[in-house]
Amino acid sequence: MTALNDMSVIVDGPGEYVTRNGGRATVFEVKQGGNPETTRFDAKGDVWRKVRGKFRPVDYTIWHVSGRKYVLNESKDDIVGRYLEEKEAA
């Protein structure tokens, strides 16, 4: 198992990100500039969920700057990269 401090930084600032299950997360705050040297979970934001037929940022979550939601386990809500809008990807 890789320690959180040894993982690369994925959450480098506020913005839209992709989760492990292909969903979307909005990070609106990263304290201390996302210092990977600590085991603090400094990234804060929302995971998008379907509510009344539309996807919305509703599930408040915190992450380590490596994108992990939990210390010891992987989660479907782990952040794995930046989210690209369809118009940006084209």
N, C-alpha and C positions, 0 to 999 in steps of 0.2 A: 504494500500500500504506500502511495506517495503522500508525504506530508503536505499540508496546504501551503506551507512556506516555500516548498520546492516547486510548486506549480507555476506556470507562466500566468502573467496578468492578462485577463480577457476583458474585464470591466474596467476601462480606463477613463471613464467619465460619463456624464449623463447622456442618455440617448435611448435608442431602440435596439433590442437584442433578441436573438433567437434562443429558445430553450431546447433542451435535449429532446423533447418530444415533438419538435417542429413548431411549437407555439411561439408566442411573442411576449416580451417583457419590456416594460418601460422603467429605466433607472433614472431617478430624478435627483439623486445625491450620492456622491462618493466622498467620504471624509478622508482627510489626510492625503489627498491625491492618490488614493489607491495603493498604499504601501504594502507590498507583498511580504515584507519582513515580519509582519505581525499576523496573528491568527484571529484578529478582530474581523468581524463581519461589517465592513464599512460601506457597502453599497446597499442603497435602499430604494425600493420602487414597487411597482405593481406587476403582477402576472395577469395577462389577458385571459378572460373566461367568457363563455357564451352566456349572456343574460338576456332573457326575453327575445331570443332569436338573433342578437347582434353581439359581436365580440367587443368587449370593453376592458380597460385596465381596472380591475376591481379587487384583486387579491394581494393585499400588502405583504411584501416579503423582503427579507434581508439576505444578502449574499456576501461571501468572501470575494475579494477582487479576482480570484481565480475562476469565479463563476459558480462555485459550489454553494449549495443551499445548506448542506449539512456537513459536519466535520468528518464523519466516518463513512457515510454512505452516499452513493450517487442518487439523484432525484430526477424525476421527469421535468422538474422546474429549474434544474441547473442551467446556467447560461453557457452557451457554447460558441457564440460569435455575434457579430453585428447583424442587425436586421436590415434588409434592403427592400424598400418599397418596389412594387412592380415597375413603376415608371422609372426608378433609378436603375433597376437591373437591365432594362431594355437599352 
